[in-house]
Amino acid sequence: MKPSIPFARRGVFKAAFGVIAAFAAQAAFAQSWPARPITLVVPFATGGTTDVLARAVGQELSTALGQPVVIESKPGAGATLGADYVAKARPDGYTFLMGAVHHTIATSVYKKLPYDFQKDLAPVSVVALVPNVLVVHPNVAAKSVAEIVALAKASPGKLTYGSNGNGTGQHLIGAQFEGMAGIDLLHVPYKGSGPLTTDLLGGQIAMSFDTITPVLPHIKAGKLRALAITTNKRSVALPDVPTLDEAGLKGFNLGTWFGVLAPAATPAPIIDRVSKEIQRIVNQPEFKKKMEELGAETIGSTPVQMARQIKDDTERFARLVKDAKVTIE
């Protein structure tokens, strides 16, 4: 007579077998992946830094994975519409998000979101960090941070600054600037850096705190004037432009990172493969040089490292949002 296996132990065996079977199924699926084009969602309008980085990374991933990576723009609601779309997409490895620091801010800014950024999306890899820069239209009579602050104090609530959406990094940087400088600006939100830059060049708004990438060519052409970098160190792309800290706003240090995420239940082998490919891509000398010319510093983090950064930034920006009193219904 065979010895019987206690019921509790049988339950443990069944659970273990289930885990092994699920992992084996994921591994088998990952081996045949990708079998068709992959979509990389950009949650902003075309023409901004998110779009530029997505296309650069997407092109390299297409070669590495042997399938086209299609860039799909889904702008709106401070990048939360695109994030919600990906969070609810099938977790089959065919839909990814080019996310950004904006999403860690939205968690605190929006009173209600249809997704949980840390639970419904799986980190893959941070692609790059891009400093923001305070730029003004040439018609604005200010050639320094002190002068722009003086202009704002002379006309409270009238000097306009644009951002790529309510609750985004640019919005919060503007709010932080107002608070530290003791001024009142008029915030004008857009659906992305593309339309924002168009209006800034046309003089419809006075200034912005955009990432360097979309405004760098216009700064070099003399169509926009750079006053300060928002991170605590100068940009390689604009070495002669001081930081806000150097300009008198001591301790000011806010920049924008961009990275790839997937729906939370995407098979781990696929997440790991895409992460390793991105890490390899961003460390290629040619790619790094291309990014530096755009004002971006390549990162290439692991999923665990990106998850930690998202957690830390969510907590950090929650404090800043509370201090700046930025909320959106």
C-alpha positions in Angstrom: 0.0 0.0 0.0 1.4 3.4 -1.0 1.8 6.0 1.7 -0.8 8.7 1.3 0.3 12.3 0.9 -1.3 14.7 3.4 -3.9 17.0 1.9 -2.0 20.2 2.9 1.2 18.9 1.2 -0.8 17.9 -1.9 -2.0 21.5 -2.0 1.6 22.8 -1.8 2.7 20.4 -4.6 -0.2 21.6 -6.8 0.6 25.2 -6.2 4.3 24.6 -7.0 3.4 22.7 -10.1 1.1 25.5 -11.2 3.9 28.1 -10.8 6.3 25.9 -12.8 3.7 25.3 -15.5 2.9 29.0 -15.7 6.6 29.9 -16.0 7.2 27.2 -18.6 4.3 28.6 -20.6 5.7 32.1 -20.4 9.1 30.9 -21.4 7.7 29.1 -24.4 5.6 32.1 -25.4 8.7 34.4 -25.1 10.7 32.1 -27.4 8.2 32.7 -30.2 7.9 36.4 -29.5 7.8 38.7 -31.3 5.8 37.3 -34.2 4.3 40.6 -35.4 4.8 44.4 -35.1 5.1 46.0 -31.6 3.4 49.2 -30.6 5.3 51.8 -28.5 2.8 54.4 -27.2 3.9 58.0 -26.8 1.5 59.8 -24.4 2.2 63.2 -25.8 1.7 65.0 -29.2 4.4 64.3 -31.8 7.6 66.5 -31.9 8.5 66.5 -28.2 11.3 64.7 -26.4 9.2 61.6 -25.6 8.4 61.2 -29.3 12.0 61.8 -30.4 13.4 59.3 -27.9 10.7 56.7 -28.7 11.5 56.8 -32.4 15.3 56.6 -31.7 14.9 53.6 -29.4 12.1 52.1 -31.5 14.3 52.0 -34.6 17.1 50.2 -32.8 14.6 47.7 -31.2 13.1 46.9 -34.6 16.5 45.8 -35.8 17.3 43.9 -32.6 13.9 42.1 -32.4 13.3 41.5 -36.1 9.9 43.2 -36.1 8.7 46.8 -36.7 8.2 49.0 -33.6 5.3 51.3 -34.5 5.2 54.6 -32.6 1.6 55.5 -31.7 0.8 58.9 -30.2 -2.0 59.1 -27.6 -1.8 62.6 -26.1 -3.9 64.2 -23.5 -4.6 64.7 -19.7 -0.9 65.2 -18.9 0.2 61.9 -20.4 -2.3 59.9 -18.4 -4.5 58.9 -21.3 -1.6 57.1 -23.0 -0.6 55.4 -19.7 -4.1 54.3 -19.1 -4.3 52.8 -22.6 -1.2 50.7 -22.1 -2.2 49.7 -18.5 -5.4 48.2 -19.9 -3.8 46.7 -23.1 -3.3 42.9 -23.5 -0.1 41.9 -21.6 1.2 40.0 -24.6 4.4 41.9 -25.3 3.1 43.8 -28.2 2.2 47.1 -26.4 4.6 49.3 -24.5 4.6 52.8 -23.1 7.3 55.4 -23.4 6.7 56.8 -20.0 8.3 59.7 -18.1 8.7 61.3 -14.8 5.4 63.0 -15.5 3.6 59.8 -14.5 5.1 59.8 -11.0 3.8 63.3 -10.6 0.3 62.6 -11.9 -0.2 60.1 -9.1 -0.3 63.1 -6.7 -1.7 65.8 -8.9 -4.8 64.1 -10.2 -7.4 63.4 -7.5 -8.5 60.3 -9.4 -6.7 58.2 -12.0 -8.2 55.1 -13.8 -5.0 53.2 -13.2 -2.2 52.7 -10.6 1.1 53.6 -12.2 3.1 51.4 -9.8 0.8 48.4 -9.9 -0.7 48.4 -13.4 2.5 49.0 -15.4 5.7 47.0 -15.3 9.0 48.9 -15.5 11.4 47.8 -18.3 14.2 50.4 -18.5 14.9 54.1 -18.1 16.2 55.3 -21.4 17.6 58.7 -20.7 17.6 61.8 -18.4 17.0 65.1 -20.0 17.5 68.4 -18.2 14.8 71.1 -18.6 15.6 74.6 -19.5 14.0 77.9 -18.9 13.6 79.6 -22.3 11.9 82.8 -23.3 10.8 84.3 -26.6 13.3 87.0 -27.8 10.7 89.7 -27.4 10.7 89.1 -23.7 12.8 91.8 -22.1 14.8 89.5 -19.9 18.3 88.1 -20.3 18.7 86.5 -16.9 16.7 84.7 -14.2 16.8 87.9 -12.1 15.3 89.9 -14.9 12.5 87.4 -15.6 11.6 87.4 -11.9 11.6 91.2 -11.9 9.2 91.2 -14.9 6.9 88.8 -13.2 6.8 90.8 -10.0 6.0 93.9 -11.9 3.0 92.2 -13.6 1.6 89.4 -11.3 -0.3 86.7 -13.0 0.3 88.1 -16.5 3.6 86.5 -17.6 2.8 83.2 -19.3 4.6 79.9 -19.3 3.6 76.8 -21.3 3.9 73.2 -20.4 3.1 69.9 -22.1 0.1 69.3 -19.9 -1.4 69.8 -16.5 0.4 67.7 -13.9 3.5 67.1 -16.0 7.1 67.8 -15.0 7.1 71.1 -16.8 4.0 72.2 -15.0 5.5 71.3 -11.6 8.9 72.9 -12.4 7.0 76.1 -13.3 5.1 75.9 -10.0 8.3 75.3 -8.1 9.9 78.2 -9.8 7.0 80.4 -8.8 7.2 79.3 -5.2 11.0 79.7 -4.8 11.1 83.1 -6.7 8.0 84.4 -4.9 6.1 85.3 -8.2 2.8 84.5 -9.8 2.8 83.2 -13.4 0.0 82.2 -15.8 0.2 78.5 -16.7 -0.8 77.5 -20.2 -1.1 73.7 -20.7 -0.6 71.9 -24.1 -0.9 68.3 -25.3 2.9 68.1 -25.9 6.1 69.9 -26.6 5.4 70.1 -30.3 2.4 72.5 -30.1 4.0 74.2 -27.1 7.1 75.1 -29.0 5.1 76.3 -32.0 3.3 78.8 -29.8 6.5 79.8 -28.0 8.2 80.5 -31.3 5.2 82.5 -32.4 5.2 84.6 -29.2 1.8 83.4 -28.1 3.4 82.6 -24.7 6.4 84.2 -23.1 8.4 81.2 -21.8 8.6 77.5 -21.0 10.5 75.0 -18.8 10.7 72.4 -21.6 13.2 69.6 -21.9 16.3 70.7 -23.9 15.6 68.4 -26.9 12.8 70.2 -28.7 14.0 73.7 -28.1 17.8 73.2 -28.6 17.8 73.9 -32.3 15.8 77.1 -31.8 18.2 78.2 -29.0 21.2 77.7 -31.3 19.3 79.6 -34.1 18.7 82.5 -31.9 14.9 82.1 -32.1 14.6 81.4 -28.3 16.8 82.6 -25.4 17.9 80.1 -22.7 18.1 81.6 -19.2 18.8 78.6 -17.0 19.0 74.8 -16.6 16.6 73.3 -14.0 18.9 70.4 -12.8 21.8 71.0 -10.4 24.5 70.7 -13.0 24.9 72.3 -16.4 24.0 70.6 -19.6 26.7 69.3 -22.0 24.5 70.6 -24.8 24.3 74.1 -23.3 27.5 74.5 -21.2 27.3 78.3 -21.0 23.8 78.4 -19.6 23.8 78.5 -15.7 21.6 76.4 -13.5 18.7 77.9 -11.6 20.7 77.1 -8.4 23.6 79.2 -9.8 21.1 81.9 -10.7 20.0 82.3 -7.1 17.3 79.7 -6.6 19.4 77.5 -4.2 18.6 73.8 -4.2 16.6 73.8 -7.4 17.1 70.4 -9.0 14.4 69.0 -11.3 14.8 67.2 -14.6 12.9 64.7 -16.7 13.6 61.0 -17.2 12.0 58.9 -20.0 11.6 55.1 -19.9 9.8 52.1 -21.3 7.0 50.3 -19.4 4.6 47.4 -20.2 1.2 46.2 -19.0 1.8 44.7 -15.5 1.1 41.0 -16.4 3.5 41.0 -19.4 5.6 37.8 -19.3 8.8 38.3 -17.3 11.1 36.8 -20.1 9.8 39.4 -22.5 10.3 42.3 -20.0 13.8 41.1 -19.4 14.7 40.7 -23.0 13.4 44.2 -24.0 15.2 45.7 -20.9 18.5 44.0 -21.9 18.1 45.2 -25.5 17.5 48.8 -24.4 20.5 48.7 -22.0 22.7 47.5 -24.9 21.3 50.1 -27.3 21.8 53.1 -25.0 25.4 52.1 -24.3 26.4 52.0 -27.9 28.8 54.9 -28.5 26.9 56.1 -31.6 23.6 56.1 -29.8 25.1 57.9 -26.8 26.6 60.6 -29.0 23.3 61.0 -30.8 21.5 61.5 -27.5 24.1 63.9 -26.2 23.6 66.1 -29.3 19.9 66.2 -28.3 20.8 67.2 -24.7 20.0 63.7 -23.3 22.1 61.6 -20.9 21.5 57.9 -21.6 20.7 55.6 -18.6 19.7 52.0 -19.4 18.5 50.7 -16.0 17.2 47.3 -15.1 13.4 46.7 -14.3 14.3 46.6 -10.6 16.3 49.8 -10.7 13.5 51.6 -12.7 10.9 50.4 -10.2 12.9 51.8 -7.3 13.3 55.1 -9.2 9.5 55.3 -9.8 8.8 54.6 -6.1 11.3 57.2 -4.9 10.1 59.9 -7.4 6.5 59.3 -6.6 7.2 60.0 -2.9 9.5 63.0 -3.7 7.0 64.6 -6.0 4.1 64.0 -3.6 5.8 66.3 -1.2 6.6 68.9 -3.9 3.0 68.8 -5.2 1.7 69.3 -1.7 4.0 72.3 -1.2 3.2 73.8 -4.6 -0.6 73.1 -4.0 -1.0 71.8 -7.6 -4.2 69.7 -8.0 -6.4 68.7 -10.9 -9.9 67.3 -10.7 
